[in-house]
Amino acid sequence: MILDAAIETGFALNRLRPMEFGGDMGTKAVTLTLSSLMDGEAEIRTGLIGEPIAFFNGQN
């Protein structure tokens, strides 16, 4: 659940740009970015219907 929200947040903020999708980030860079997002750089909360909603620096 937290991983899903971190992935959605990373793509929404253009912080995840995997080479598989034409971006400039390899596996290590993507993993480090996701780890950073999950370690508290993004505050991840659950919405009313149980879907993850990620807030990055107090904004969504």
C-alpha positions in Angstrom: 0.0 0.0 0.0 2.8 2.5 0.9 4.8 1.3 -2.1 1.9 1.9 -4.4 1.4 5.5 -3.1 5.2 6.2 -3.4 5.1 5.0 -7.0 2.1 7.1 -7.9 3.7 10.1 -6.2 7.0 9.6 -7.9 5.4 9.5 -11.3 3.1 12.4 -10.6 6.0 14.6 -9.5 8.3 13.4 -12.3 10.7 12.0 -9.8 10.5 8.5 -11.3 11.7 8.3 -14.9 12.7 4.7 -15.5 14.6 3.9 -18.7 12.0 1.3 -19.6 9.6 4.2 -20.2 12.1 6.3 -22.0 13.5 8.1 -18.9 17.0 8.6 -17.6 16.9 6.5 -14.4 18.2 3.0 -14.0 17.1 0.5 -11.4 19.4 1.8 -8.7 18.2 5.4 -9.1 14.5 4.4 -9.2 15.0 2.2 -6.0 16.7 5.0 -4.2 14.0 7.5 -5.1 11.2 5.1 -4.0 13.1 4.5 -0.7 13.4 8.2 -0.2 9.7 8.7 -0.8 8.7 5.9 1.6 11.1 7.0 4.3 9.1 10.1 5.0 10.0 12.5 2.3 6.4 11.9 1.2 3.7 11.6 3.9 1.4 8.9 2.7 -2.2 8.6 4.0 -5.2 6.5 3.2 -8.2 8.1 1.7 -11.8 7.5 2.6 -12.3 4.6 0.2 -9.1 2.9 1.2 -7.1 4.1 -1.8 -3.6 5.6 -1.0 -3.3 9.3 -1.3 0.2 10.7 -1.2 1.0 14.2 0.0 4.4 15.5 -0.9 5.6 18.3 1.4 2.0 19.0 2.5 0.6 19.2 -1.1 -1.0 16.6 -3.2 
